[in-house]
Amino acid sequence: MNEPLRMVVLGDSTAFADDTGPRLPGTEHLYPTRLAARITEAVGQPVETTVIARAGMMLRDAVRMTTKDQHVMFEVLPGTDVLVVHQASLDVAPGGVPRLWELAVPHLRPARLRKPARKALARAYPWIVKATFARMQRTPQSEVRRHYALLLTQVRGLTRGKAASVVLAPTSHRSPYYAYAHPRLADATRDIADIATAHGFAFVECWEHVAPFADRLNPDGIHWPAEAHEAIATVLAGALVPQLLGEQPTPGLP
């Protein structure tokens, strides 16, 4: 039997949640599992999948993880055969309450202040998005560009440029929290596509493959049903399989 390929998905909560909420690793209809199955079918090798993701994960978190976490840096990413990077969806979402305020809430003292503070911020967020016509982002686009370039430089180096690699564009939403608006997504997506190309990564769109299922998103208006996961797995496989078969180059090293 062929040795299994090692696949790492550096993602966010869309890698482990569906339209009903978070699911266990390896759940059959999530896109990392469906992608592994498609790769196995195409190249005839089993795939072992590691998903590095958490709810609320932002681009700075991913950069910090891949530059500071010894396990990720020296045990997970080296020797990876397949790499999927899906970051910045939360960063390019419409901005409302400053991120620093949200981060401060869990540290409020006394503890009884946390719940009302969290509720107040949640109520304020969509109103601020509406008042600013959704023109602000959670993370300024200049910082998104800078950190995405840092992230791809780091993971490209840790995989020695040998992994079949793809960047999945940020997703969008149909969320009341973000006032059902996302006017800056297209510009942010183009920036990330340019960065991916400059680093030798394949790039695939996200929201255009999820949008046909937007009426079946999780009640939060963000997370995808099984059919959307399948669609994303299909487009990712289309970018990765040619690299695995030697028909397209992997990123290589500068």
Secondary structure, DSSP 8 states (H G I E B T S, - for coil): ----EEEEEE--GGGTEETTEE--TT-TTSHHHHHHHHHHHHHS--EEEEEE--TT--HHHHHHHHHH-HHIIIIISTT-SEEEE---TTTTSB--S-HHHHHHGGG-SSGGGHHHHHHHHHHHHHHHHHHTTT--BSS-HHHHHHHHHHHHHHHHHHTTT-SEEEEE-------GGGTT--TTHHHHHHHHHHHHHHTT-EEE--HHHHGGGGGGS-TTS-S--HHHHHHHHHHHHHHHHHHHTTSS------
